[in-house]
């Protein structure tokens, strides 16, 4: 199981454990891994997962319009340009929850891997709330045994890497709270120093932040416009005769936020009368 992070206070046993990640493993494993025992029925696993997963964390069918994709690519290219500037050590993607920050970070990661001789480390830190847990997660993400001193283990790995490294730290909001902020920012500075400034950090966060004596750049991500929101809804219900005005009003109720639009749009075809 992954590090529990700030969930330690609520996870006591199997009944209080968020199961969707474990159910993902059951679905994705190859049959040969389970042989000779009979694997659990996949349809049953998917049905069970749909009942326990958090829809706000797992929005289905996140399809963007061509205009939205172009905007996402433009944002990704701006981030790539900042990362290509060696003196820019920290680039943050800033936006509210559900705005698509992680999606853009993933797109940037693919660009970096495909188009550059760069080592990219993607660390999902939403459920990590202390610096020791951050270091443990980083060791796990690069395949290093943390041993008794995870900071030393990761630092030694970093020093032995000759290539440029981009560390993607996804969802670090909780690591910039008052009680842990100074320790976390000190870790960032130390890692960059030990990597002789060959380490750059791409972070996703809800509010912009800066670190003294470190070159930082914040790139904001906003909500969709009304036209793009209606086009997105149309992708979910192409065969339904629903007036644009109704979809526009629904988009407004969703705040034009991508994640809310995707979740709402996926439910339209399931209604007995979508026009209502």
C-alpha positions as CSV (number, residue, x, y, z in Angstrom):
1,X,0.0,0.0,0.0
2,X,1.2,3.6,-0.6
3,X,2.3,5.8,2.2
4,X,-0.8,7.0,4.1
5,X,0.5,10.5,4.8
6,X,-2.2,12.6,6.5
7,X,-4.7,9.8,6.2
8,X,-3.0,8.0,9.1
9,X,-5.5,9.5,11.5
10,X,-8.5,8.0,9.7
11,X,-7.2,4.7,8.3
12,X,-7.3,2.1,11.0
13,X,-8.3,-1.1,9.2
14,X,-9.6,-2.5,5.9
15,X,-13.0,-0.9,6.4
16,X,-11.5,2.6,6.7
17,X,-9.1,2.2,3.8
18,X,-9.8,3.9,0.4
19,X,-10.1,0.9,-1.8
20,X,-10.1,2.3,-5.4
21,X,-6.3,2.0,-5.8
22,X,-6.3,-1.6,-4.7
23,X,-9.1,-2.4,-7.0
24,X,-7.2,-0.8,-9.9
25,X,-4.4,-3.3,-9.2
26,X,-6.9,-6.2,-9.4
27,X,-8.2,-4.9,-12.8
28,X,-4.9,-4.1,-14.4
29,X,-2.9,-7.3,-13.4
30,X,-2.3,-9.7,-16.2
31,X,-4.0,-13.1,-16.0
32,X,-0.6,-14.9,-15.8
33,X,0.2,-13.3,-12.5
34,X,-2.9,-14.9,-10.9
35,X,-2.5,-18.3,-12.6
36,X,-3.3,-21.1,-11.6
37,X,-5.9,-19.5,-9.3
38,X,-9.1,-18.1,-10.9
39,X,-9.0,-14.3,-10.9
40,X,-11.9,-12.2,-9.7
41,X,-14.5,-11.3,-12.3
42,X,-13.4,-8.0,-13.9
43,X,-16.9,-6.7,-14.3
44,X,-17.4,-7.2,-10.6
45,X,-14.2,-5.4,-9.8
46,X,-15.2,-2.4,-12.0
47,X,-18.7,-2.3,-10.5
48,X,-17.3,-2.4,-7.0
49,X,-14.7,0.3,-7.8
50,X,-17.3,2.6,-9.2
51,X,-19.1,2.4,-5.9
52,X,-16.2,3.3,-3.7
53,X,-14.2,5.7,-5.8
54,X,-14.3,9.5,-5.2
55,X,-15.7,10.9,-8.5
56,X,-14.1,14.3,-7.8
57,X,-10.7,12.5,-7.9
58,X,-11.5,10.2,-10.8
59,X,-13.6,12.2,-13.3
60,X,-14.7,9.9,-16.2
61,X,-14.3,10.7,-19.9
62,X,-12.3,13.8,-19.6
63,X,-12.4,14.8,-23.2
64,X,-11.5,18.3,-24.3
65,X,-12.5,20.3,-27.3
66,X,-9.9,21.1,-29.9
67,X,-9.8,24.7,-28.5
68,X,-9.2,23.4,-25.0
69,X,-6.5,21.0,-26.2
70,X,-4.8,23.9,-27.9
71,X,-5.0,26.0,-24.8
72,X,-3.5,23.1,-22.8
73,X,-0.7,22.6,-25.2
74,X,0.0,26.4,-25.2
75,X,0.2,26.2,-21.4
76,X,2.5,23.1,-21.6
77,X,4.8,24.9,-24.1
78,X,5.1,27.9,-21.8
79,X,6.1,25.6,-19.0
80,X,8.6,23.8,-21.2
81,X,10.1,27.2,-22.2
82,X,10.5,28.1,-18.6
83,X,12.1,24.7,-17.7
84,X,14.4,25.0,-20.7
85,X,15.7,28.2,-19.1
86,X,18.3,26.7,-16.8
87,X,18.2,29.5,-14.3
88,X,14.5,29.0,-13.6
89,X,14.7,26.4,-10.9
90,X,11.0,26.1,-9.9
91,X,8.0,26.4,-12.1
92,X,4.5,26.1,-10.6
93,X,1.2,25.4,-12.3
94,X,-1.4,27.4,-10.3
95,X,-5.1,26.9,-10.3
96,X,-8.1,25.9,-8.2
97,X,-9.2,22.3,-7.6
98,X,-10.5,20.6,-10.8
99,X,-8.9,23.1,-13.2
100,X,-6.6,20.5,-14.8
101,X,-3.3,21.2,-13.2
102,X,-2.2,17.6,-12.9
103,X,-3.3,16.9,-16.5
104,X,-1.1,19.7,-17.8
105,X,1.8,18.5,-15.6
106,X,1.5,15.0,-17.1
107,X,1.4,16.5,-20.6
108,X,4.6,18.5,-19.8
109,X,6.2,15.3,-18.5
110,X,5.5,13.4,-21.7
111,X,7.0,16.3,-23.7
112,X,10.1,16.3,-21.7
113,X,10.6,12.6,-21.9
114,X,9.9,12.4,-25.6
115,X,11.8,15.5,-26.8
116,X,14.7,15.9,-24.4
117,X,17.5,13.9,-22.8
118,X,16.1,14.5,-19.4
119,X,15.2,12.3,-16.4
120,X,11.6,13.1,-15.3
121,X,10.4,12.0,-11.8
122,X,6.7,12.3,-11.3
123,X,5.7,12.2,-7.6
124,X,2.0,12.3,-6.6
125,X,2.1,14.0,-3.2
126,X,-1.5,14.7,-2.4
127,X,-1.6,12.3,0.5
128,X,1.9,13.3,1.8
129,X,2.0,15.9,4.6
130,X,5.5,15.7,6.1
131,X,9.0,16.1,4.7
132,X,10.1,12.6,5.8
133,X,7.1,11.2,3.9
134,X,8.1,13.3,0.9
135,X,11.6,11.8,0.9
136,X,10.2,8.3,1.3
137,X,7.9,8.8,-1.7
138,X,10.8,10.2,-3.8
139,X,12.9,7.1,-3.0
140,X,10.1,4.9,-4.0
141,X,9.5,6.8,-7.2
142,X,13.1,6.5,-8.4
143,X,13.5,2.9,-7.1
144,X,16.0,3.6,-4.3
145,X,16.0,1.7,-1.0
146,X,15.4,4.5,1.6
147,X,17.2,2.6,4.3
148,X,17.5,4.3,7.7
149,X,18.1,7.7,6.1
150,X,15.8,8.4,3.1
151,X,17.2,11.9,2.7
152,X,20.8,10.6,2.3
153,X,19.7,7.8,0.0
154,X,17.8,10.1,-2.4
155,X,20.6,12.7,-2.2
156,X,23.3,10.1,-3.2
157,X,21.1,9.0,-6.1
158,X,20.7,12.6,-7.2
159,X,24.5,13.2,-7.0
160,X,25.2,10.2,-9.2
161,X,22.9,11.4,-12.0
162,X,24.7,13.3,-14.7
163,X,21.7,14.2,-16.8
164,X,19.3,17.0,-16.1
165,X,16.5,16.1,-13.8
166,X,13.0,17.5,-13.6
167,X,11.1,16.6,-10.5
168,X,7.3,16.9,-10.9
169,X,5.7,17.4,-7.4
170,X,2.0,17.1,-7.9
171,X,-0.3,18.6,-5.3
172,X,2.0,20.2,-2.7
173,X,-0.6,22.5,-1.2
174,X,-0.4,20.8,2.3
175,X,3.4,21.0,2.3
176,X,3.3,24.8,2.2
177,X,1.2,25.1,5.4
178,X,2.8,27.1,8.2
179,X,3.9,24.1,10.3
180,X,5.8,22.4,7.5
181,X,6.6,25.1,5.0
182,X,10.1,26.0,6.2
183,X,11.2,22.4,6.3
184,X,9.8,21.7,2.9
185,X,11.4,24.8,1.2
186,X,14.7,23.9,2.9
187,X,14.5,20.4,1.4
188,X,13.9,21.9,-2.1
189,X,16.9,24.2,-1.8
190,X,19.1,21.4,-0.5
191,X,18.1,19.0,-3.3
192,X,18.9,21.7,-5.9
193,X,22.2,22.5,-4.3
194,X,23.3,18.8,-4.1
195,X,22.3,18.4,-7.7
196,X,24.5,21.3,-8.6
197,X,21.4,23.2,-9.9
198,X,20.8,20.5,-12.6
199,X,17.5,19.7,-10.8
200,X,14.4,21.7,-11.7
201,X,11.1,21.4,-10.0
202,X,7.6,21.5,-11.6
203,X,4.9,21.8,-9.0
204,X,1.1,21.9,-9.1
205,X,-0.5,24.0,-6.4
206,X,-3.7,26.1,-5.8
207,X,-1.9,29.3,-4.9
208,X,1.4,30.8,-6.1
209,X,4.4,30.5,-3.9
210,X,8.1,31.5,-3.9
211,X,11.3,30.4,-2.2
212,X,13.9,33.0,-1.2
213,X,17.0,33.0,-3.5
214,X,15.4,30.6,-5.9
215,X,14.2,31.6,-9.4
216,X,10.5,30.7,-9.6
217,X,7.8,31.1,-12.2
218,X,4.1,30.7,-11.7
219,X,1.7,29.8,-14.6
220,X,-2.0,30.2,-13.8
221,X,-4.7,27.9,-15.2
222,X,-8.2,29.3,-15.3
223,X,-11.7,28.0,-15.9
224,X,-13.1,27.3,-19.4
225,X,-15.1,29.9,-21.3
226,X,-18.8,29.4,-22.0
227,X,-18.5,28.3,-25.6
228,X,-15.9,25.6,-24.8
229,X,-17.9,24.4,-21.8
230,X,-21.0,23.9,-24.1
231,X,-18.8,22.1,-26.7
232,X,-17.5,19.8,-24.0
233,X,-21.1,19.0,-22.8
234,X,-22.0,18.2,-26.5
235,X,-19.3,15.5,-26.5
236,X,-21.1,13.7,-23.7
237,X,-24.6,13.9,-25.3
238,X,-24.1,14.3,-29.1
239,X,-27.5,12.7,-29.9
240,X,-29.6,14.7,-27.4
241,X,-31.5,17.7,-28.6
242,X,-30.6,20.1,-25.8
243,X,-30.5,23.8,-26.4
244,X,-27.2,25.6,-26.0
245,X,-28.8,28.0,-23.5
246,X,-29.6,25.1,-21.1
247,X,-26.1,23.7,-21.4
248,X,-24.6,27.2,-20.9
249,X,-26.7,27.6,-17.7
250,X,-25.5,24.2,-16.5
251,X,-21.9,25.1,-17.2
252,X,-22.4,28.3,-15.2
253,X,-23.6,26.2,-12.3
254,X,-20.4,24.1,-12.6
255,X,-18.4,27.3,-12.4
256,X,-16.9,26.5,-15.9
257,X,-14.4,24.2,-14.0
258,X,-13.1,21.3,-16.1
259,X,-13.5,18.6,-13.5
260,X,-17.1,19.6,-12.5
261,X,-18.0,19.9,-16.2
262,X,-16.7,16.4,-16.9
263,X,-18.5,14.8,-14.0
264,X,-21.8,16.6,-14.8
265,X,-21.5,15.9,-18.5
266,X,-21.0,12.1,-18.0
267,X,-24.3,12.0,-16.1
268,X,-26.4,13.7,-18.7
269,X,-26.9,10.6,-21.0
270,X,-28.0,8.6,-17.9
271,X,-31.0,10.8,-17.2
272,X,-34.4,9.5,-18.1
273,X,-35.0,12.7,-19.9
274,X,-31.8,14.6,-20.5
275,X,-33.7,17.7,-21.8
276,X,-35.0,18.2,-18.3
